[in-house]
């Protein structure tokens, strides 16, 4: 019976392909595996949230030729492929659904619903939304409004208007970023006005290695980090506006309660 239901679900689902690492996460989480005709070359990378689910899925390049060769009915993309690809696919009657930038959790939920609806997997989408909302509810106010500065190995922080700001706020932190958006942090500011607390991002794996000479690796910054870091968020939960941003909120909140 279970096998019959799985076969029926796959037949009812579109043949789906993802063009980049963020889209991979949505496709692997929402689509029946039998309906996935391809994921990106980075689906199994260390900073891919669902990398463990990607082992037996075919990798495809984000070109019109590679996509059309496997005859998908639905293509999911965040940044993958060039600007002409949408037009080519639309002319071939291939539906393209785009994951939009999101700086708040309602935008993340809209992304989940958009992709899930396109796949005919509304129930799976609502389950992910329910998981996210439960994490946010359980983490609310954990830090009681204490101030924290977000810092990457390259020396950048994230202020209002970013999903990182929403993650900090959801865990009960007050963002110490000097202004909106993503911007560099100066050594001078760390010396003259060191943050009360620091939340690290991308200090694991490739993100840290690629910025080994950035401010985040400077001796002054390291001294501040060593004394004041309250959490380190991996690249796998930060690189995509998706439901697993809730994992970042939960991890911070759990650290506050230890």
C-alpha positions as CSV (number, residue, x, y, z in Angstrom):
1,X,0.0,0.0,0.0
2,X,2.8,2.5,1.0
3,X,4.6,1.8,-2.3
4,X,1.4,2.3,-4.3
5,X,0.8,5.6,-2.6
6,X,4.4,6.7,-3.3
7,X,4.1,5.8,-6.9
8,X,0.8,7.7,-7.2
9,X,2.3,10.7,-5.5
10,X,5.3,10.7,-7.9
11,X,3.0,10.4,-11.0
12,X,0.9,13.3,-9.8
13,X,4.0,15.5,-9.2
14,X,5.8,17.5,-11.9
15,X,9.2,16.5,-13.1
16,X,11.2,19.0,-11.1
17,X,14.8,20.3,-11.4
18,X,16.6,22.8,-9.2
19,X,19.3,25.2,-10.5
20,X,21.3,26.3,-7.5
21,X,22.0,25.2,-3.9
22,X,19.2,27.1,-2.3
23,X,16.7,25.7,-4.8
24,X,18.1,22.3,-4.1
25,X,17.0,22.5,-0.4
26,X,13.4,23.3,-1.4
27,X,13.3,20.6,-4.0
28,X,14.8,17.9,-1.8
29,X,12.4,18.8,1.1
30,X,9.2,19.2,-0.9
31,X,9.2,17.0,-4.0
32,X,8.8,13.2,-4.1
33,X,12.3,11.9,-4.9
34,X,11.0,10.0,-8.0
35,X,9.9,13.3,-9.5
36,X,13.3,15.0,-9.1
37,X,15.2,14.9,-12.4
38,X,18.1,17.0,-11.3
39,X,19.8,19.2,-8.6
40,X,22.7,21.5,-8.8
41,X,26.4,20.5,-8.5
42,X,26.5,22.0,-5.0
43,X,23.6,19.9,-3.6
44,X,26.1,17.8,-1.6
45,X,28.5,20.6,-0.6
46,X,29.3,21.0,3.2
47,X,27.2,24.2,3.4
48,X,24.1,22.5,1.8
49,X,21.5,22.0,4.6
50,X,20.1,18.7,3.1
51,X,23.4,17.5,1.7
52,X,22.8,14.0,3.2
53,X,19.7,13.7,1.0
54,X,21.4,14.4,-2.2
55,X,23.7,11.4,-2.7
56,X,21.6,9.5,-5.3
57,X,20.2,12.6,-7.1
58,X,21.6,13.5,-10.6
59,X,23.6,16.7,-10.9
60,X,22.7,19.1,-13.7
61,X,24.3,22.3,-15.0
62,X,22.3,25.5,-15.0
63,X,22.2,25.8,-18.8
64,X,19.3,25.7,-21.2
65,X,20.8,22.6,-22.9
66,X,21.3,20.7,-19.7
67,X,17.9,21.5,-18.3
68,X,15.9,20.8,-21.5
69,X,17.7,17.5,-22.0
70,X,15.9,16.0,-19.0
71,X,12.4,17.4,-19.9
72,X,11.3,19.0,-16.5
73,X,7.9,20.5,-16.2
74,X,9.0,22.7,-13.3
75,X,12.3,24.4,-12.6
76,X,13.1,26.0,-9.2
77,X,15.7,28.7,-8.9
78,X,17.1,31.3,-6.5
79,X,20.2,32.7,-8.3
80,X,21.2,29.8,-10.6
81,X,21.4,30.2,-14.3
82,X,21.7,33.4,-16.4
83,X,19.0,36.0,-17.0
84,X,18.0,34.6,-20.3
85,X,17.2,31.1,-19.0
86,X,13.7,32.0,-17.8
87,X,12.7,33.2,-21.3
88,X,14.0,30.0,-22.9
89,X,12.2,27.7,-20.5
90,X,9.0,29.7,-20.7
91,X,9.0,29.4,-24.5
92,X,9.4,25.6,-24.1
93,X,6.4,25.6,-21.7
94,X,8.6,24.8,-18.7
95,X,7.3,26.5,-15.6
96,X,9.9,28.4,-13.5
97,X,9.2,29.2,-9.9
98,X,11.6,31.6,-8.2
99,X,12.7,31.7,-4.5
100,X,12.6,35.4,-3.6
101,X,14.8,37.3,-1.2
102,X,13.3,37.5,2.3
103,X,14.4,39.6,5.2
104,X,11.5,38.4,7.5
105,X,10.0,35.1,8.3
106,X,6.7,35.9,6.5
107,X,8.7,36.2,3.3
108,X,10.3,32.8,4.0
109,X,6.8,31.3,4.5
110,X,5.7,32.8,1.2
111,X,8.6,31.2,-0.5
112,X,7.7,27.8,1.0
113,X,4.1,28.1,-0.1
114,X,5.0,29.3,-3.6
115,X,7.3,26.4,-4.3
116,X,5.1,23.8,-2.5
117,X,2.0,24.9,-4.4
118,X,3.9,24.7,-7.8
119,X,4.8,21.1,-6.9
120,X,1.4,20.2,-5.8
121,X,2.8,19.5,-2.3
122,X,0.9,22.0,-0.2
123,X,0.7,19.7,2.9
124,X,4.5,19.3,2.9
125,X,4.9,23.0,2.6
126,X,2.6,23.7,5.5
127,X,4.5,21.1,7.6
128,X,7.7,23.1,7.1
129,X,6.0,26.3,8.0
130,X,4.5,24.7,11.1
131,X,8.0,23.6,12.1
132,X,9.4,27.1,11.6
133,X,6.6,28.7,13.5
134,X,7.0,26.3,16.4
135,X,10.8,27.1,16.6
136,X,10.1,30.8,16.6
137,X,7.4,30.5,19.3
138,X,9.7,28.3,21.5
139,X,12.6,30.7,21.1
140,X,10.8,34.0,21.6
141,X,12.5,36.4,24.0
142,X,15.2,34.0,25.0
143,X,17.9,36.7,25.4
144,X,15.6,39.3,26.9
145,X,16.7,42.1,24.7
146,X,20.4,41.8,25.3
147,X,22.6,43.4,22.6
148,X,24.7,41.4,20.1
149,X,26.7,42.1,17.0
150,X,26.6,39.6,14.1
151,X,30.1,39.0,12.5
152,X,31.4,37.0,9.6
153,X,35.0,35.9,8.9
154,X,35.2,38.6,6.2
155,X,34.3,41.3,8.8
156,X,30.7,42.0,7.8
157,X,27.7,42.4,9.9
158,X,23.9,42.5,9.1
159,X,21.5,45.2,10.3
160,X,17.8,45.8,9.8
161,X,16.4,44.7,6.5
162,X,18.2,41.3,6.6
163,X,17.1,37.8,7.5
164,X,20.0,37.7,10.0
165,X,18.4,40.7,11.8
166,X,15.1,38.8,12.0
167,X,17.0,35.7,13.4
168,X,18.6,37.8,16.1
169,X,15.4,39.5,17.0
170,X,13.4,36.2,17.1
171,X,15.9,34.9,19.7
172,X,15.4,38.0,21.8
173,X,18.5,39.8,20.9
174,X,18.9,43.5,20.1
175,X,21.0,44.0,16.9
176,X,24.1,46.1,17.5
177,X,24.8,46.6,13.8
178,X,25.6,50.3,13.0
179,X,23.0,50.5,10.2
180,X,20.7,48.7,7.9
181,X,21.7,46.0,5.4
182,X,25.1,44.2,5.2
183,X,28.1,46.3,5.9
184,X,31.7,46.0,7.0
185,X,32.8,46.3,10.7
186,X,35.9,48.4,11.4
187,X,38.7,47.3,13.7
188,X,38.4,50.8,15.3
189,X,34.8,50.2,16.3
190,X,35.6,46.9,17.9
191,X,38.4,48.5,19.9
192,X,36.6,51.7,20.9
193,X,33.1,50.2,21.5
194,X,33.3,46.4,21.7
195,X,30.0,44.7,21.5
196,X,28.4,43.2,24.6
197,X,28.0,39.9,22.8
198,X,28.9,38.5,19.4
199,X,27.0,36.0,17.1
200,X,29.3,34.4,14.5
201,X,28.1,33.4,11.1
202,X,29.9,31.4,8.4
203,X,32.9,30.6,10.7
204,X,32.5,26.9,9.8
205,X,34.0,25.3,6.7
206,X,34.4,27.1,3.3
207,X,33.1,30.4,4.6
208,X,35.9,30.7,7.2
209,X,38.6,29.4,4.9
210,X,37.8,31.8,2.1
211,X,38.1,34.8,4.5
212,X,41.2,33.7,6.5
213,X,42.7,37.1,6.1
214,X,39.5,39.1,6.8
215,X,38.7,41.2,9.8
216,X,37.0,38.2,11.5
217,X,40.5,36.6,11.7
218,X,42.3,39.7,12.9
219,X,43.8,39.5,16.4
220,X,41.6,42.2,17.8
221,X,38.5,40.7,16.4
222,X,39.5,37.2,17.7
223,X,40.0,38.6,21.2
224,X,36.5,40.1,21.2
225,X,35.1,36.9,19.8
226,X,36.9,34.7,22.3
227,X,35.5,36.7,25.2
228,X,32.0,37.6,23.9
229,X,30.8,35.0,21.4
230,X,27.4,33.5,22.4
231,X,26.8,31.4,19.3
232,X,28.2,30.4,15.9
233,X,25.7,29.8,13.1
234,X,26.8,27.5,10.3
235,X,26.7,28.4,6.6
236,X,24.1,25.7,6.0
237,X,21.4,27.6,7.9
238,X,22.4,31.1,6.6
239,X,22.9,30.8,2.9
240,X,19.2,30.6,1.8
241,X,15.9,32.3,2.8
242,X,14.3,29.0,3.9
243,X,12.6,27.3,6.8
244,X,15.9,26.3,8.4
245,X,16.6,29.9,9.5
246,X,14.4,28.6,12.3
247,X,17.3,26.3,13.3
248,X,19.5,29.3,13.7
249,X,17.0,31.0,16.0
250,X,16.5,27.8,18.0
251,X,20.3,27.3,18.4
252,X,20.8,30.8,19.7
253,X,17.8,30.4,22.1
254,X,19.1,27.1,23.4
255,X,22.5,28.7,24.1
256,X,20.8,31.5,26.1
257,X,19.1,28.9,28.3
258,X,22.1,26.8,29.1
